Amino acid sequence: MYLLLCILYLCQVIQAVPIIYDRSEALTLLSVDHRTLWDIVSTCMLTLFACIYSSLHPNVPSPHDTLLSILRQRACMMAIALVCPDVIVAWALRQWFWARHTHSFFALMGGFMLYVDGKPYRILLPDKLHSLIRDGFIDAPALTARQIHDRSKGNVISKGLVIFQGSWFVLQLLSRAIYHLEITHIEVATLAFSILNFFTYGLWWNKPLNVQCPHPVYWKSTKSNLEISFPRYVCTLVIFTAADCAPHSVSEDDNPLVSSEVVVLFMIDSYLRMLGADTMSPEELQAPMFDAFNGIRLNPWESNVLTFVGFTLATVFSGIHCAASFHAFPTYLEQVLWCTSAFIALCTPLLGFTVASVLFRSGIEQIGSESVKFTIFMRACIGLYHIARNFLLILMFTTLRDLPSSAYKAVSWSSVVPHL
């Protein structure tokens, strides 16, 4: 309701202002407020914090994890969300597709733990949970949707406040663009994060937030030895064939063609491993930080939608940074660095995906010496992307030292709308 009132009020203000083309005349006719550098930075930092912390919905931690290890995992996720936010959106979209098959995010995030002799034995991801219930080794968990949501630390109010803050920030920048007021580079970068955050929150709206303990599921078989086959899933930087990227329980004949989903997962895993984060390898007592091939493979059309939406959002994110290349910069060198970094961040994921797709779909089983060249190429693309993203993060702060005078002006309508 507040957001609707803001839009209606903004429309009235726009209609009340005559169409003029002189910027100085526009600023004279309009009643504007003044803002300080602290106002700019604090608003952007609060919105960024909402995008890289409040919107994250981590999986259930291991029963043996300490508070320090949980905080370390959360810090790792925040760093990834800051440097590569499109990875978080792809993760959320993939879990949303999976939840359509399993009818619950709770199983995907490691919410069910198999107990044997009163001790935690293994996390049960959707495929294994269904097969054990079907074979009669365990009883179906007596856990209702209401009980699952009761474990969540988030609700409509808390999530709505984050969405409202992001919406308020977008409307604020929209009003500045309409009245031709200077928009700083830190505001442009925050706008890009906010747009991706809307998609992340929408996809994870029904996912429980910050669940700390899995639901116990007890082994009831009369067999003396517990013999459960858990398939091993891998996807590392040195994999080059379709069969290597598939679960080891699937034969090569069953997976003759690599889907775009596999290529995207390969690129994400390669990027995170270069940063020193092994986030896709499965563990016994905890679901991996980012889902790889944990029991459910997307349908072909879902895989294509995941790839298309993921790259579209990544292009929008980098495209917003490219649009800021025409804004005022303190020095010419900073403008060149910003333009170059934004262009590299825009092109390298698409280039890497194209080359990897051609290679994986070629059906070559032994690449030989070409594998070394491909590894060097992929590392170069990933390294360039990482350097470019870090340059953009640095430049959005360094450009604050010399802002145009219009950057300190604020549209007066924004002062009557309650916000954080």
FENKAQUI-V553945 format. One record per backbone hydrogen bond with DSSP energy under -0.5 kcal/mol. NH is the residue of the N-H (numbers start at 1). CO is the residue of the C=O. If there is no record, write none. Layout:
NH	CO
NH	CO
This chain:
5	1
6	2
7	3
8	4
9	5
10	6
11	7
12	8
13	9
14	10
15	11
16	12
17	13
17	14
20	18
23	21
26	22
27	23
28	24
29	25
30	26
32	30
33	410
35	408
40	36
41	37
42	38
43	39
44	40
45	41
46	42
47	43
48	44
49	45
50	46
51	47
52	48
53	49
54	49
55	50
56	53
60	109
61	211
65	62
70	66
71	67
72	68
73	69
74	70
75	71
76	72
77	73
78	74
79	75
80	76
81	77
82	78
83	79
84	80
87	84
88	84
89	85
90	86
91	87
92	88
93	89
94	90
95	91
96	92
97	93
98	94
99	95
100	96
100	97
101	97
101	98
102	98
103	99
108	104
109	105
110	107
111	106
113	215
114	122
115	217
116	119
119	116
121	114
122	114
123	284
124	112
125	123
129	125
130	126
131	127
132	128
133	129
134	130
135	131
136	132
136	133
137	132
138	132
143	141
148	144
149	145
150	146
151	147
151	148
152	148
152	149
153	209
159	155
160	156
161	157
162	158
163	159
164	160
165	161
166	162
167	163
168	164
169	165
170	166
171	167
172	168
173	169
174	170
175	171
176	172
177	173
178	174
179	175
180	177
181	176
184	182
188	184
189	185
190	186
191	187
192	188
193	189
194	190
195	191
196	192
197	193
198	194
199	195
200	196
201	197
202	198
203	199
204	200
205	202
207	204
215	111
217	113
219	115
220	137
221	137
227	225
228	226
230	228
231	229
239	236
245	241
246	242
248	232
250	247
255	251
255	252
256	253
262	259
263	259
264	260
265	261
266	262
267	263
268	264
269	265
270	266
271	267
272	268
273	269
274	270
275	271
276	273
277	272
278	276
279	277
283	286
287	60
290	279
295	293
303	299
304	300
305	301
306	302
307	303
308	304
309	305
310	306
311	307
312	308
313	309
314	310
315	311
316	312
317	313
318	314
319	315
320	316
321	317
322	318
323	319
324	320
325	322
326	323
327	324
335	331
336	332
337	333
338	334
339	335
340	336
341	337
342	338
343	339
344	340
345	341
346	342
347	343
348	344
351	347
352	348
353	349
354	350
355	351
356	352
357	353
358	354
359	355
360	356
361	357
362	358
362	359
363	360
367	365
370	367
371	368
372	369
373	369
374	370
375	371
376	372
377	373
378	374
379	375
380	376
381	377
382	378
383	379
384	380
385	381
386	382
387	383
388	384
389	385
390	386
391	387
392	388
393	389
394	390
395	391
396	392
397	394
398	394
399	395
400	397
401	398
402	399
407	404
408	405
409	406
410	33
412	31
414	411
415	412
416	413
417	414
418	416
